[in-house]
């Protein structure tokens, strides 16, 4: 992104293929659009990776992790790499 976004939305997902589409769409369809959307796939063994990769939006930063470390660990990673002035948390 050229300019830092106002908000960084950090989402963690683990084996969430049944809900991930709805979760991602709900964030992308917000009326406020100045955000980056950091999605961590936390070692899923289902089709979560395929579902996330099906979305093409420049606001999405997708991080696929091979090992499940848990929500708190991945959320903290998101804080370290986020560029927004404000942080929003959302889980699949």
FILOTOR-711765 format. One record per atom (N, C-alpha, C, O): z, y, x; atom name; residue number from 0. Coordinates in steps of 0.2 Angstrom, whole numbers. Layout:
REM FILOTOR-711765
+-------+-------+-------+------+-----+
|     z |     y |     x | atom | seq |
+-------+-------+-------+------+-----+
|     Z |     Y |     X |   CA | NUM |
...
+-------+-------+-------+------+-----+
END
This chain:
REM FILOTOR-711765
+-------+-------+-------+------+-----+
|     z |     y |     x | atom | seq |
+-------+-------+-------+------+-----+
|     0 |    -6 |     4 |    N |   0 |
|     0 |     0 |     0 |   CA |   0 |
|     0 |     6 |     4 |    C |   0 |
|     3 |     6 |    10 |    O |   0 |
|    -4 |    11 |     2 |    N |   1 |
|    -4 |    17 |     6 |   CA |   1 |
|     2 |    21 |     6 |    C |   1 |
|     5 |    23 |    11 |    O |   1 |
|     5 |    22 |     0 |    N |   2 |
|    12 |    26 |    -1 |   CA |   2 |
|    17 |    21 |    -3 |    C |   2 |
|    16 |    16 |    -6 |    O |   2 |
|    23 |    22 |    -1 |    N |   3 |
|    28 |    18 |    -3 |   CA |   3 |
|    29 |    18 |   -10 |    C |   3 |
|    29 |    24 |   -13 |    O |   3 |
|    30 |    13 |   -13 |    N |   4 |
|    32 |    13 |   -21 |   CA |   4 |
|    39 |    16 |   -22 |    C |   4 |
|    43 |    15 |   -18 |    O |   4 |
|    40 |    18 |   -28 |    N |   5 |
|    46 |    20 |   -30 |   CA |   5 |
|    51 |    14 |   -31 |    C |   5 |
|    57 |    15 |   -30 |    O |   5 |
|    48 |     9 |   -34 |    N |   6 |
|    52 |     3 |   -36 |   CA |   6 |
|    50 |    -3 |   -32 |    C |   6 |
|    44 |    -4 |   -32 |    O |   6 |
|    54 |    -8 |   -30 |    N |   7 |
|    52 |   -14 |   -27 |   CA |   7 |
|    56 |   -19 |   -32 |    C |   7 |
|    62 |   -19 |   -33 |    O |   7 |
|    51 |   -23 |   -35 |    N |   8 |
|    54 |   -29 |   -40 |   CA |   8 |
|    54 |   -35 |   -36 |    C |   8 |
|    49 |   -37 |   -33 |    O |   8 |
|    60 |   -38 |   -35 |    N |   9 |
|    60 |   -44 |   -31 |   CA |   9 |
|    62 |   -50 |   -36 |    C |   9 |
|    66 |   -50 |   -40 |    O |   9 |
|    57 |   -55 |   -36 |    N |  10 |
|    58 |   -61 |   -40 |   CA |  10 |
|    58 |   -67 |   -36 |    C |  10 |
|    54 |   -68 |   -31 |    O |  10 |
|    63 |   -72 |   -37 |    N |  11 |
|    63 |   -78 |   -34 |   CA |  11 |
|    61 |   -83 |   -39 |    C |  11 |
|    62 |   -83 |   -45 |    O |  11 |
|    58 |   -89 |   -37 |    N |  12 |
|    55 |   -94 |   -41 |   CA |  12 |
|    56 |  -101 |   -38 |    C |  12 |
|    54 |  -101 |   -32 |    O |  12 |
|    59 |  -105 |   -42 |    N |  13 |
|    60 |  -112 |   -39 |   CA |  13 |
|    58 |  -117 |   -45 |    C |  13 |
|    61 |  -117 |   -50 |    O |  13 |
|    52 |  -121 |   -44 |    N |  14 |
|    50 |  -125 |   -49 |   CA |  14 |
|    50 |  -122 |   -56 |    C |  14 |
|    53 |  -125 |   -61 |    O |  14 |
|    46 |  -117 |   -56 |    N |  15 |
|    46 |  -113 |   -62 |   CA |  15 |
|    39 |  -112 |   -66 |    C |  15 |
|    38 |  -108 |   -69 |    O |  15 |
|    35 |  -118 |   -64 |    N |  16 |
|    29 |  -117 |   -67 |   CA |  16 |
|    28 |  -116 |   -75 |    C |  16 |
|    24 |  -113 |   -77 |    O |  16 |
|    33 |  -119 |   -78 |    N |  17 |
|    33 |  -118 |   -86 |   CA |  17 |
|    34 |  -111 |   -88 |    C |  17 |
|    32 |  -109 |   -93 |    O |  17 |
|    37 |  -106 |   -84 |    N |  18 |
|    39 |  -100 |   -86 |   CA |  18 |
|    36 |   -94 |   -81 |    C |  18 |
|    36 |   -88 |   -83 |    O |  18 |
|    33 |   -96 |   -76 |    N |  19 |
|    31 |   -91 |   -71 |   CA |  19 |
|    26 |   -86 |   -73 |    C |  19 |
|    26 |   -80 |   -72 |    O |  19 |
|    21 |   -89 |   -77 |    N |  20 |
|    16 |   -84 |   -79 |   CA |  20 |
|    19 |   -79 |   -84 |    C |  20 |
|    17 |   -73 |   -83 |    O |  20 |
|    23 |   -81 |   -88 |    N |  21 |
|    26 |   -76 |   -93 |   CA |  21 |
|    30 |   -71 |   -89 |    C |  21 |
|    30 |   -65 |   -91 |    O |  21 |
|    34 |   -73 |   -84 |    N |  22 |
|    38 |   -69 |   -80 |   CA |  22 |
|    34 |   -64 |   -76 |    C |  22 |
|    35 |   -58 |   -76 |    O |  22 |
|    29 |   -66 |   -73 |    N |  23 |
|    24 |   -62 |   -69 |   CA |  23 |
|    21 |   -57 |   -74 |    C |  23 |
|    21 |   -51 |   -73 |    O |  23 |
|    18 |   -59 |   -79 |    N |  24 |
|    15 |   -55 |   -84 |   CA |  24 |
|    20 |   -49 |   -87 |    C |  24 |
|    18 |   -43 |   -88 |    O |  24 |
|    26 |   -51 |   -88 |    N |  25 |
|    30 |   -46 |   -91 |   CA |  25 |
|    32 |   -41 |   -86 |    C |  25 |
|    33 |   -35 |   -88 |    O |  25 |
|    32 |   -42 |   -80 |    N |  26 |
|    33 |   -37 |   -75 |   CA |  26 |
|    26 |   -32 |   -74 |    C |  26 |
|    26 |   -26 |   -74 |    O |  26 |
|    21 |   -36 |   -73 |    N |  27 |
|    14 |   -32 |   -72 |   CA |  27 |
|    12 |   -28 |   -78 |    C |  27 |
|     9 |   -23 |   -77 |    O |  27 |
|    15 |   -29 |   -84 |    N |  28 |
|    13 |   -26 |   -90 |   CA |  28 |
|    18 |   -20 |   -92 |    C |  28 |
|    17 |   -17 |   -97 |    O |  28 |
|    22 |   -18 |   -87 |    N |  29 |
|    27 |   -13 |   -88 |   CA |  29 |
|    23 |    -6 |   -88 |    C |  29 |
|    18 |    -6 |   -85 |    O |  29 |
|    25 |    -1 |   -92 |    N |  30 |
|    22 |     5 |   -93 |   CA |  30 |
|    22 |     9 |   -86 |    C |  30 |
|    18 |    13 |   -85 |    O |  30 |
|    28 |     8 |   -83 |    N |  31 |
|    29 |    11 |   -76 |   CA |  31 |
|    25 |     7 |   -71 |    C |  31 |
|    27 |     1 |   -70 |    O |  31 |
|    21 |    10 |   -67 |    N |  32 |
|    16 |     6 |   -63 |   CA |  32 |
|    17 |     7 |   -55 |    C |  32 |
|    14 |     3 |   -51 |    O |  32 |
|    22 |    11 |   -53 |    N |  33 |
|    23 |    13 |   -46 |   CA |  33 |
|    28 |     8 |   -43 |    C |  33 |
|    34 |    10 |   -42 |    O |  33 |
|    26 |     2 |   -42 |    N |  34 |
|    31 |    -3 |   -40 |   CA |  34 |
|    27 |    -8 |   -35 |    C |  34 |
|    21 |    -9 |   -36 |    O |  34 |
|    30 |   -11 |   -31 |    N |  35 |
|    28 |   -17 |   -27 |   CA |  35 |
|    32 |   -23 |   -30 |    C |  35 |
|    37 |   -22 |   -33 |    O |  35 |
|    28 |   -29 |   -31 |    N |  36 |
|    31 |   -35 |   -34 |   CA |  36 |
|    32 |   -40 |   -29 |    C |  36 |
|    26 |   -43 |   -27 |    O |  36 |
|    37 |   -41 |   -26 |    N |  37 |
|    38 |   -46 |   -21 |   CA |  37 |
|    41 |   -53 |   -24 |    C |  37 |
|    46 |   -53 |   -27 |    O |  37 |
|    36 |   -58 |   -24 |    N |  38 |
|    38 |   -64 |   -27 |   CA |  38 |
|    39 |   -69 |   -21 |    C |  38 |
|    35 |   -71 |   -17 |    O |  38 |
|    45 |   -73 |   -21 |    N |  39 |
|    47 |   -78 |   -17 |   CA |  39 |
|    46 |   -85 |   -21 |    C |  39 |
|    49 |   -86 |   -26 |    O |  39 |
|    42 |   -89 |   -18 |    N |  40 |
|    42 |   -96 |   -21 |   CA |  40 |
|    47 |  -100 |   -16 |    C |  40 |
|    45 |  -101 |   -10 |    O |  40 |
|    52 |  -101 |   -18 |    N |  41 |
|    58 |  -104 |   -14 |   CA |  41 |
|    57 |  -112 |   -14 |    C |  41 |
|    62 |  -115 |   -16 |    O |  41 |
|    52 |  -114 |   -11 |    N |  42 |
|    51 |  -121 |    -9 |   CA |  42 |
|    50 |  -126 |   -15 |    C |  42 |
|    52 |  -131 |   -16 |    O |  42 |
|    46 |  -123 |   -20 |    N |  43 |
|    45 |  -127 |   -26 |   CA |  43 |
|    40 |  -133 |   -25 |    C |  43 |
|    36 |  -133 |   -20 |    O |  43 |
|    41 |  -138 |   -29 |    N |  44 |
|    38 |  -144 |   -28 |   CA |  44 |
|    33 |  -146 |   -34 |    C |  44 |
|    30 |  -151 |   -34 |    O |  44 |
|    33 |  -141 |   -39 |    N |  45 |
|    29 |  -142 |   -44 |   CA |  45 |
|    23 |  -137 |   -43 |    C |  45 |
|    21 |  -136 |   -38 |    O |  45 |
|    19 |  -135 |   -49 |    N |  46 |
|    13 |  -131 |   -48 |   CA |  46 |
|    15 |  -123 |   -48 |    C |  46 |
|    11 |  -119 |   -49 |    O |  46 |
|    21 |  -121 |   -46 |    N |  47 |
|    23 |  -114 |   -46 |   CA |  47 |
|    18 |  -110 |   -41 |    C |  47 |
|    16 |  -105 |   -43 |    O |  47 |
|    17 |  -113 |   -35 |    N |  48 |
|    12 |  -110 |   -31 |   CA |  48 |
|     6 |  -108 |   -34 |    C |  48 |
|     3 |  -103 |   -33 |    O |  48 |
|     3 |  -113 |   -37 |    N |  49 |
|    -4 |  -112 |   -40 |   CA |  49 |
|    -4 |  -107 |   -45 |    C |  49 |
|    -8 |  -103 |   -45 |    O |  49 |
|     1 |  -107 |   -49 |    N |  50 |
|     2 |  -102 |   -55 |   CA |  50 |
|     3 |   -95 |   -52 |    C |  50 |
|    -1 |   -90 |   -54 |    O |  50 |
|     7 |   -94 |   -47 |    N |  51 |
|     8 |   -87 |   -44 |   CA |  51 |
|     1 |   -85 |   -41 |    C |  51 |
|    -1 |   -79 |   -41 |    O |  51 |
|    -2 |   -89 |   -37 |    N |  52 |
|    -8 |   -87 |   -33 |   CA |  52 |
|   -14 |   -86 |   -38 |    C |  52 |
|   -19 |   -83 |   -36 |    O |  52 |
|   -13 |   -88 |   -44 |    N |  53 |
|   -19 |   -86 |   -49 |   CA |  53 |
|   -19 |   -79 |   -51 |    C |  53 |
|   -24 |   -77 |   -54 |    O |  53 |
|   -13 |   -75 |   -50 |    N |  54 |
|   -13 |   -68 |   -51 |   CA |  54 |
|   -16 |   -64 |   -46 |    C |  54 |
|   -14 |   -65 |   -40 |    O |  54 |
|   -20 |   -59 |   -48 |    N |  55 |
|   -24 |   -55 |   -43 |   CA |  55 |
|   -22 |   -48 |   -45 |    C |  55 |
|   -25 |   -45 |   -49 |    O |  55 |
|   -17 |   -45 |   -41 |    N |  56 |
|   -14 |   -38 |   -42 |   CA |  56 |
|   -12 |   -36 |   -36 |    C |  56 |
|    -8 |   -39 |   -32 |    O |  56 |
|   -14 |   -30 |   -34 |    N |  57 |
|   -13 |   -27 |   -28 |   CA |  57 |
|    -5 |   -25 |   -27 |    C |  57 |
|    -3 |   -24 |   -21 |    O |  57 |
|    -1 |   -25 |   -32 |    N |  58 |
|     6 |   -24 |   -32 |   CA |  58 |
|    10 |   -30 |   -30 |    C |  58 |
|    15 |   -29 |   -28 |    O |  58 |
|     7 |   -36 |   -30 |    N |  59 |
|    10 |   -42 |   -29 |   CA |  59 |
|    10 |   -43 |   -21 |    C |  59 |
|     5 |   -43 |   -18 |    O |  59 |
|    16 |   -45 |   -18 |    N |  60 |
|    17 |   -47 |   -12 |   CA |  60 |
|    20 |   -54 |   -12 |    C |  60 |
|    26 |   -55 |   -14 |    O |  60 |
|    16 |   -59 |   -11 |    N |  61 |
|    18 |   -66 |   -12 |   CA |  61 |
|    20 |   -69 |    -6 |    C |  61 |
|    17 |   -69 |    -1 |    O |  61 |
|    27 |   -72 |    -6 |    N |  62 |
|    29 |   -76 |     0 |   CA |  62 |
|    31 |   -83 |    -2 |    C |  62 |
|    35 |   -84 |    -6 |    O |  62 |
|    27 |   -88 |     1 |    N |  63 |
|    28 |   -95 |    -1 |   CA |  63 |
|    33 |   -98 |     5 |    C |  63 |
|    31 |   -98 |    11 |    O |  63 |
|    38 |  -100 |     3 |    N |  64 |
|    43 |  -103 |     7 |   CA |  64 |
|    43 |  -111 |     6 |    C |  64 |
|    43 |  -113 |     1 |    O |  64 |
|    43 |  -114 |    12 |    N |  65 |
|    43 |  -122 |    11 |   CA |  65 |
|    50 |  -125 |    10 |    C |  65 |
|    50 |  -131 |     8 |    O |  65 |
|    55 |  -121 |    12 |    N |  66 |
|    62 |  -124 |    11 |   CA |  66 |
|    66 |  -120 |     5 |    C |  66 |
|    66 |  -114 |     6 |    O |  66 |
|    69 |  -123 |     1 |    N |  67 |
|    73 |  -120 |    -4 |   CA |  67 |
|    79 |  -118 |    -1 |    C |  67 |
|    83 |  -122 |     1 |    O |  67 |
|    81 |  -111 |    -2 |    N |  68 |
|    87 |  -108 |     1 |   CA |  68 |
|    91 |  -105 |    -4 |    C |  68 |
|    97 |  -103 |    -3 |    O |  68 |
|    88 |  -104 |   -10 |    N |  69 |
|    93 |  -102 |   -16 |   CA |  69 |
|    91 |   -94 |   -17 |    C |  69 |
|    88 |   -91 |   -13 |    O |  69 |
|    93 |   -92 |   -23 |    N |  70 |
|    92 |   -86 |   -26 |   CA |  70 |
|    95 |   -80 |   -21 |    C |  70 |
|    91 |   -76 |   -20 |    O |  70 |
|   101 |   -81 |   -19 |    N |  71 |
|   104 |   -76 |   -16 |   CA |  71 |
|   101 |   -75 |    -9 |    C |  71 |
|   100 |   -69 |    -7 |    O |  71 |
|    99 |   -80 |    -5 |    N |  72 |
|    96 |   -80 |     1 |   CA |  72 |
|    89 |   -76 |     1 |    C |  72 |
|    88 |   -72 |     4 |    O |  72 |
|    85 |   -78 |    -4 |    N |  73 |
|    78 |   -75 |    -5 |   CA |  73 |
|    79 |   -68 |    -7 |    C |  73 |
|    75 |   -64 |    -5 |    O |  73 |
|    83 |   -67 |   -12 |    N |  74 |
|    84 |   -60 |   -14 |   CA |  74 |
|    86 |   -55 |    -8 |    C |  74 |
|    84 |   -50 |    -8 |    O |  74 |
|    90 |   -58 |    -4 |    N |  75 |
|    92 |   -54 |     2 |   CA |  75 |
|    86 |   -53 |     7 |    C |  75 |
|    85 |   -47 |    10 |    O |  75 |
|    82 |   -58 |     7 |    N |  76 |
|    76 |   -57 |    11 |   CA |  76 |
|    71 |   -52 |     8 |    C |  76 |
|    69 |   -48 |    12 |    O |  76 |
|    71 |   -52 |     2 |    N |  77 |
|    67 |   -47 |    -2 |   CA |  77 |
|    70 |   -40 |     0 |    C |  77 |
|    66 |   -35 |     0 |    O |  77 |
|    76 |   -39 |     0 |    N |  78 |
|    79 |   -32 |     1 |   CA |  78 |
|    77 |   -30 |     8 |    C |  78 |
|    76 |   -24 |     9 |    O |  78 |
|    76 |   -35 |    13 |    N |  79 |
|    75 |   -33 |    20 |   CA |  79 |
|    67 |   -31 |    20 |    C |  79 |
|    66 |   -26 |    25 |    O |  79 |
|    63 |   -33 |    16 |    N |  80 |
|    56 |   -32 |    17 |   CA |  80 |
|    53 |   -27 |    12 |    C |  80 |
|    48 |   -25 |    12 |    O |  80 |
|    58 |   -25 |     7 |    N |  81 |
|    55 |   -20 |     2 |   CA |  81 |
|    54 |   -13 |     4 |    C |  81 |
|    57 |   -11 |     9 |    O |  81 |
|    50 |   -10 |     1 |    N |  82 |
|    48 |    -3 |     3 |   CA |  82 |
|    50 |     2 |    -2 |    C |  82 |
|    49 |     8 |    -1 |    O |  82 |
|    52 |     0 |    -8 |    N |  83 |
|    54 |     5 |   -13 |   CA |  83 |
|    60 |     8 |   -12 |    C |  83 |
|    65 |     6 |    -9 |    O |  83 |
|    61 |    14 |   -16 |    N |  84 |
|    67 |    18 |   -16 |   CA |  84 |
|    72 |    15 |   -20 |    C |  84 |
|    78 |    15 |   -18 |    O |  84 |
|    70 |    11 |   -25 |    N |  85 |
|    75 |     8 |   -30 |   CA |  85 |
|    73 |     0 |   -30 |    C |  85 |
|    67 |    -2 |   -28 |    O |  85 |
|    78 |    -4 |   -31 |    N |  86 |
|    77 |   -11 |   -31 |   CA |  86 |
|    78 |   -14 |   -38 |    C |  86 |
|    83 |   -12 |   -42 |    O |  86 |
|    73 |   -18 |   -41 |    N |  87 |
|    75 |   -21 |   -47 |   CA |  87 |
|    74 |   -29 |   -46 |    C |  87 |
|    70 |   -31 |   -42 |    O |  87 |
|    79 |   -33 |   -49 |    N |  88 |
|    79 |   -40 |   -48 |   CA |  88 |
|    76 |   -43 |   -54 |    C |  88 |
|    78 |   -41 |   -60 |    O |  88 |
|    73 |   -49 |   -53 |    N |  89 |
|    70 |   -52 |   -59 |   CA |  89 |
|    69 |   -59 |   -57 |    C |  89 |
|    66 |   -60 |   -51 |    O |  89 |
|    71 |   -64 |   -60 |    N |  90 |
|    70 |   -71 |   -58 |   CA |  90 |
|    65 |   -75 |   -63 |    C |  90 |
|    65 |   -73 |   -69 |    O |  90 |
|    61 |   -80 |   -61 |    N |  91 |
|    57 |   -83 |   -65 |   CA |  91 |
|    61 |   -87 |   -70 |    C |  91 |
|    58 |   -91 |   -74 |    O |  91 |
+-------+-------+-------+------+-----+
END
